[in-house]
Amino acid sequence: MLQSLHVKNLALIDEVEVDFGEGLNILTGETGAGKSIIIGSINLALGAKADRELIRTGAEYALVELVFTVEQPQQLRAIQELDLPVEEEQIILQRRIMPNRNVCKVCGETVTARQLKQLAEILIDIHGQHEHQSLLQSAKQLEILDAYAGEELTPHKAALRDIYIQYRKAVEELSGNEVDEETRKREVALAEFECQEIEEAALVPGEDEEVEQTYQKLVNGQKIRDAVSMAHALCGYEEGGIGTNTGRALREMKSVSCYDDALREFEQQLLDIDSLLNDCNRGMADYLAELEFDGELFDQTEKRLNLINHLKTKYGKTIEDILSYRDNAERILEKYRDYDTYRLELSKRAEAFRKEALAVCTEISDIRRRCADKLSEEMRHALIDLNFQEVAFEIQVTSSQDLISGNGFDKAAFLISTNAGEKLRDLAQVASGGELSRIMLALKTVLADKDAIETLIFDEIDTGISGKTAWKVSEKMGILGRGHQIICITHLPQIASMADRHFCIEKKVEENRSVTDIRKLEEEESIAEVARMLGSASITENVMNNAREMKELARKTKQY
C-alpha cells in the first residue's frame, strides 16, 4: 500500500506531503489546478522519464519520495528476487532530479531507473488513457485472460517455455548447419589437421606451468649458482660467517647458563638456531653439488615450451582450453563424416520437441477456452452493473500451430455488443473512450481476487461518462476499494462522494508565483467540494443538501 507521497520543487509544487489510506482515495480540483502533476510525480518516482524542465524555477533539484508498506508474501518474494532492500515491510523510493543527472534510491540504496520500473510493476498499477487503449491489443487481451486463469495455467506455461527453448535451439542448429559438400570437405580436413596437431603434442593439464618453471631454472642457472654460493658462505662456519658467530655466542652462553634459568632459555634458543643453520648449510651444499647445466635438458624444455605456447596462440590460453578445442573438433568430424545421419537425428529431435510443445499448447488452449467462457460471463454481469444495459461480451480464443511460441499458439479477441440485436464486434470497432474506461474497471473488479498488486491508480476513469453511469462506476470503485487501495483523480461528484479519503488539489498565488497544493478534506469540506463539482453557478443550501445526500447514499452503498 502507498502510505505517503512527498514532492518538492517539481513544476508548480513547492513542497507537499500526502498521507494516503486504505480504500478509495479521491483527488479532485478545478481544471488546471495541477492534478496531472500529482500522478506525474508518482510516475517519476517509479522510473518514468524525467525532464530537467520539471525542476521548479530557482530550485537546484526536484525531489519525489514514495513510502510503501509491503505485507503480501508474494510481493516480498518478487522484490527479493530483484535483490532490492526492504526495511521492516517498508520500502522508501526516492528520486532526485537535477539538471545533469538523476539519482534513484530504494531504502537509501542507489538503483537504476530500470530497477525502479521493475519494482513499480510489483507495487502499483496505474491506469490512464493509455492503459485503456491497450485493451484494444490482442496481446493485452491474452495477457488479461491468462491473469484470470492464474495458477491453473502457470505450471503449463512454465513447462512450455522450457520445451520451446529446446525446440528453438534444435531448429536454429538445424538451419545453421546447412552446408554443401565442398564446405564439409574443408571443415573435415581442417578438423582432422587440428585434432592430429593437438594429439601429437600429448598435452597434460598443468604441464605448461611445470615446463615454464623448469625452463626458468635452466635459463637462470648461473644466477642461481652465484646466489646460493654467496648465501652458503654467509651462513657458513668460515671466518665472518653467521655459523661461526652463532657457535661463538653459544659457547659464551653455555659458560654462564648454570647461574640463571633465563640464561638456559637463551642457550636453548641458540642451540636451535645453530641446528637450523647446520641443516640449511648442508642443504645448500648438496644443492650446489647437484646443480649443473644440462644442455640437452635445456633444448628439450625450450622446444616443449615453444610447442605449448604455439598451440596456445591457436587454440586457447590454457592446456584445458586446447583440449576442449580438440574435443569440439572431434565432434565436428563426427558430425560431417556422417552428415546425413546427423541431420536426420537433429530433424527428429526438433520434431519431437515441436510435438511435445504442441501437446502442452493444446492443454494451455483448453484451459484458456474454459476460463474465457467463465470470464466472459463474469464480465457481462460486471458490465451490466456499470450501466451497459443490453450488453453481450465474449472472449474468443483461436489457435494455430503456425503461431507456436513460448506463450502457446493462441490469440484472444474481446468481442462486445452494447445494443440489443447487434452482433458481437471487436472492441476496437465498438468501444468509445468512456466505454473502454468502464470495461477496464469491470476487468479490474473481476480480477481483483487474483491481483497481487494492492495499490491501483485510476486517472481519467471518468472519461466520457456522466449521470447514472457515473454513479454505477462509483459503486464499482467502492467495491474494488474493499480489497485494494484505490487512488483516483476524478471530475465527477458521483465518484468523489464515494471517497474514503478525499483530497483537494488547488492552485494559488504566493509571492507572485503560482503554487499547487494538496490537502486532505474533512467531512464538511468534502461535502462542499462535491457541491462545487455538481456544477452550480453558486453553492446554495440546496446544492449543499444535494451533495450531502449524495455522500450519505454513497456511505450506505459501501455498507452493503
N, C-alpha and C positions, 0 to 999 in steps of 0.2 A: 504494500500500500504506500502511496505517496503521502508522506507526512507533511512536508513543507517545501516551499519554493522561496528562494532568496535571490533577488535580482538587483544589480547595482550598475549604474552608468550605462544602461542599454537603451538606445533610441530616446524615447521621451521619458523613460523611467530614471528617476534619480536614485531612489533606493526603496524597495518594497519587500515585505516578507509576508507570506501567506501560509497559514496552517490549515491544511485540508483534513477532512474527517472521513468516516465510513459513509457508505450510502451515496446519495445523489448530491454532488457539489455543483451548484449552478452559478455561472458567471454571466452577468448582464451589464448593460451600459448603453449609452447613446452611441449612434453610429459615429465612428471616428474617435471614440474615446481611447482606443488602444487595446481592444480585446485580442486582436491578432498578435500583438506584441507578447502578451502573456503566453499564449500557446507557442509562439515562435521561440520564446526564451526556453521553454521546456524542451523543444526540439533541439535547440543549440546545445543544451546540457547533455543531450543524448547523442551528440555526434553529428548534427546537421552542419552543412557548410556555413562557415562564419565569414561575414564581410566586415572589414575594419570600419566601414562607414556606419556600422551599427553602434560604435562607441560614441557615447554622448559627447557632444561638443564641449571641449575644455577638459575632458577626463583623459587620463593616461591609459585606462583599460576599462573593459566591461567584465562583469562577473555574474555567473549564473550558478546557483547551487541547489541541488535536489537532495532531499533526505527520504530514503525508503526504509520501511520495515519489511523484512522477508522472513516469513514463518513457514511457508509451504516447503516440505522436504524436496519436492520435485524441482522447485526453483533453486533451492540451495545447492542441490547436486549439479544443476546446469551451470550455476555460477562457479562452483568449484572446478568444473571441467574446463572453464575458461582461465583458471588459475588467477582469479581476482579475489581480493580480500573482502571478508565480511566480518564486521565487528559487532558481536552480540546481537545477531539477527538484524543488523542495521547496515545500510550502505549509503555512503555520502558521495554523491557525484558533484564534481566541481570543474567548471571550465572558465578559464581566464582568457579573454580575447584582447590581444594587444596589436598595435599597428603592424608589427612584422612577424608575429607568431602567436600560436595558441598553446595553452598548457591545459591538458585534461588530467584529472586525478580521480581515483576511486579510493576512498578511505585514506587519503594522503599519499597514495602510490601513483606515480605518473604512468599514464596509459596512452595508447594511440586512439585517434578518433574512430578507427575501425573497431577496436575493442569496446568502445562506448556503444557503438551501434549494435554489436553482438549482445551486450548486456541489456540494451534497451528492448530487444526482442523478447527477453525473458521477463522484464519487469513491467512493461507498459504496452498498451495497444492504442494507437492514435488513429482515429477515423475522421477524415476530412473529405473534401470533394474528390480528391484523387483516389482515395480508397473506395469510394462509392463507384467510381468509374471502373476500377479494377474488377468489379463484379461482372463486367461485360466480357472479360477474357476467359477463354475456355480453360487455360491452365489454372487460373484462380478458382474457377468453379470446381475443378477436380480436386484442388487442394482443400477446399471447404468440405467437399464430400468425404475426403479421407480423414479430415479432422473429426467429422461426425462419426465415422466408423471406429476411430480411436484404437483402443487396444486390440480389438478383434483383427484389425488389419496390420498392425505394427510388426508382428513376427514374420508374416508372409512377405512384407516389403523388405525386411532385413535379409531374409533368405534370398529373395530375388536379386537384391543388389550384389550379393556375393557371387551368385551364379552368373549374373550378367557380366560382371568384371572378368570372370574366367572365359566366358563366351567371346567377349570383345578382344581379349588377348589372343585367343586362338584364331579369330578372324583376321586380326592385324598381322599375326605371324604368318598366316596362310597367304595373305595378299602381299606381304613384304618379302616372300621367298619365291616369287615367280621369276625364275632365271632361265635363260636359254642354254643350249648345250655348250657353246663356246665359253660362256661365263662360268659354268660349272667346272669345265676342264681347268680353267685358270685358277679357280678357287681351290680345287683339289690339288693342283701342282704346288701352289703356294703353301697350303696347309701341310702337305707332305714334307716339303723342304723345312718348314718351321719346326714341325714335330721332330724330324731327324736331327736338326741342329741342336735342339734342346736335349733330346735323348742322349746324343753323343757326349754332351757335356757332363752327364751323370751328376747333376747337381744334388746337393744335400742341404736341406733347410738349416740355416745358421752357419753354413760353411764359409760364406763370404766374410763374416766377422773374424773367424779363426785365421783365414788366409791373410786378411789385412793385418792382423796382429803379428803374424809370423813375418810378413814382408817388412813391416816397420822395425822389427827386431833385427832383421838381417841388414837392412839399409843403414841402420844407426848402430852397427856393431862396434865400430871403433869408439864412438862417443860413449857407448855403454861401458866398454872396457876401461876407458880413462876414468869415468866417474866411479865405477866400482873399485878400481885400484886405489884411487885417492881416498875413498871412504874407508877402505880396508886399512890403509896406512894411518889415517887419522884416528881410527878406533883401536889400532893395534897396541902392541906392547914394546914397540921401539921407543927410543928417547923422544919425549914430547907427545906421545900418543895417549889417547884417553885411557886405554887399558893400563898403561904404566902408571899414570897418575891415580887411577882408581885403586890399583894394587897398593900404592904407597899410602893412600888415605885409609885403606882397610887395615894395614899394619899398624898405623898410628892409633886407630880406634881400638884395635884389639889390646893395645898396651894399657888402656885406661878403662875399658868397659867393665872390669870387675868392681869398680868403685861406685857405679851408679846404674840402676836399671834402665834409665833413659838412654844411657850410652850403649847398652846392649841392643836397644832397638835400632839405633843408628848403625851399629855394627852389622846387624842382620840385613838392613836395607842395602848397605854397601856390598855385602855378600851376594845379594840378589842381583845388584847391578853388575858386579864382576862376572857372575854366572851368565847373565844375558849377553854381556859383551863378548865373552868367550864363545858362546853359541853363535852370535852374529858374525864374529870374525872367521870362525871355521866355515860357516855357511858361505860367506863371501869368497873365501879362499877356494872352496870347492867349485863355486860358480865360475870363478876366473879360470880354474884348471880345465873346466869343460867348455869354456867359451872359445870358439874358433869359427872362422868364416868358412862356410861350406858353399863353394861356388855353384855346384850342381843343384843343391837345395834352393839357392837363390834364384837360379834360372827357372826351375820348376815352379817356384812360388810366384815369380813375376808373371810367367806365362798364364798360370791358373787365374791370377788376379785380373789380368788383361782380358781373359776369356769371359770371366764373370761380369766384368764391367761392360764388355761389348754386348753381352746378352741383356744386361740391364737397360742399355740405351735403346734396344729394340723391343723388349717385351715387358718391362716393368721395373720398378725401383727396388724391389726385393726379390730374393730367390722364390719366395712364396708366390709373388706376382707372376714370375716367369713360368713356374709350374702350373699356375692357374691358366695362363695363356695357352700353354701346351694342351691342357685338358679341353679348353674351348676349341682349339684347332682340331683335336681328335673328334669332337662332336660334329664339327663341320664336315670332316672326312666321312664320318659315319652317315651323315645326312645325304651328302652328294653322291656317295658311292652307290646308294640305293635310293635315289631321289624319288622315284615314282612311289615306292612303298612309304617313304617319309611323308609325301604329300597326301597320300591316301589316308594314313593314320591321322594326320593333322586335320584333314577334312572330316573324318569320322568323329574326332574329338570335338571339333567346332559344332557339328550337327547334333552330337549328344548333349552338349551344353545348351544348344538352342532348344531342343525338345524339352529339356529339363526346365529351362526358363519359361517356355510356353505353358508348361503344366502349372507352374506357380502363377503365371499371368492369368491363367484361366481361373484359378482359385481366388485371386485378388478381384478379378472381374465379377465373379459370382457374389462376393461379399459386397462389392460396390453396388451392384444392382439391387440386392436386398436392402442395403442401407439407403439407397436412392429412393426406393418406394416409401420407406419409413420417414425419411427426411422430407420428402415431397408432401406427405400428409400433415406432418407437424408444421411445415412452413405454410401450408394452406390455412390451417387454424390460426397461426400467428399473424398471417396477413389479414385475415378476417377481423381479428382483434385490432388491427391497425387501420380499420375502415376501408379495406378492399372488399366491397360488398359481394360482387359476383365474380370472385377470383377462382381461377384454376391454376395450379402450379405443378410442374412435373420436371424431374431431373432425368434426362435421357443419357444413358451410358451406351456408347458404341465402341466396338472393338475391331482391331485389325492387326493381323500378325505382322504387317509391314511397319507398324508403329512400335514394335517391341523396343523397350528401353529399361533402364533400371527402375522405372516407376510403373511398369506394366505396359499394356498395349491398348489402354482405354482413352477415350475422350469423353468429357462431360459437357452437357449443354443444359442450362437452366431455361426452361420454357414457361411462359406465363400468358394468361388471358385475363384481362381485367374487366371484360364486359361479357355478359351472358350471350351465348350463341357465337362468340368469336372463337376461332381456332387458336390453339397454342402457338405462340411465336417466340423466337429468341428474344432474350431481354433487350438486346441492342436495338431491336426493331420496335419495341413497345414502350419500354420504361422511360419516363421523364426523370428529371433530376430529383424531384420530390419523391417519386415512386422508388427510385434507387435508394434514397436515404432510408425510406421505410423498410425496403427489402433487406438492407444491410442490418437495420435494427432488429428485424424479425430473426435474421440468421444469428445475430449475437445472443438473442434471447433463447433460441432453441439450443445453441451450442454452449450456453452458459455453464452447464454442469460439466462439460468436457474441457473447458478452457482453464488452463493453469494460471493464466495471466490475471492478476487480481484487479489491476487498475486500467480502466478504459477511459479514453478521452474522445468526446464527440464534438467536432467542430463543423458547423453548418448542417447539423442533423435536421434542422427545421426548414431546409431549402425547399421552397415550392409547396408548403403545406400551410393550412390555416383551419379555423373553425373546429368542427367536430373531430376532424382527422388529427389536428394538433393535440386535442385532449386525449385521443386514443394513443398517440405517440408518448405523451407524458405518462400515461398509465403504464405503458410498456417499460419505460425507463425506470419508473418507480419499482416495478417488479424486478428488473435487472439489477437495480441498486441493492436488493436484499442480499445478493451473494457476491457483488462486486463493488469496488469503489468506482463511481462514475464522476467524471469531471466534464461538464457540458457548457459550452457557450451557446446562448440562445437569444433570439429576439422575440420569442413568443411567451405571453403571460401564462398560457396553459402549462407549458413546460416549467417555467420559473416557479409557479405556485407549488410544484411537486418537490421543491428543494428540501433536502435535509439540512444543508448549509447553503446560504445564499450570499454571494459576494458581488459587490458593485464596483465596476471599473469606471473611473471618472477622469476626465482631463480638465485641468485647471491651469491658471497662470500664476506663477510665483516669481517675483523679482523679474518681471518682464520675460519670463521663459515658460513655455508650455511644459507641463509635467503630468504624466499619467500615474494614477494611484489606484490601489485596490484595497477594499476594506470589507470585513465581514458585517453583514446586516443583522440587527436584532429583529425580533418578530414584527414589530410595528413598522420598522424601516423596510422590511421585506414586503409587507403589505403595500406600503407607499410606492415601492419600486414596481410591483405588479400593476398597481393602479396607473403608474406612468406608462407602462408597456401596453395598457389597454387602449392607449391612443387618443384619449380625450384632449381637447384643447386646453382644458384646465381640470385639475384634480378636485372634483366636487365631493361632497359627502356621499352622493350616490355611487360615484366611481369607486370611492374607498370601500363602501359596503360591498360592491361587486367584487372587488379584489379580495376582501376579507372572506366573502362567501366562496370564492374560488379556492382560496387557501384551505378553508375548512373542508370543502369537498375533496381536495387532494389528500388531506390528513385522513379522512375516513376511507378513501380508496386504498391508501397504503396499509391500513389496518387489516384488510381482507387477505 
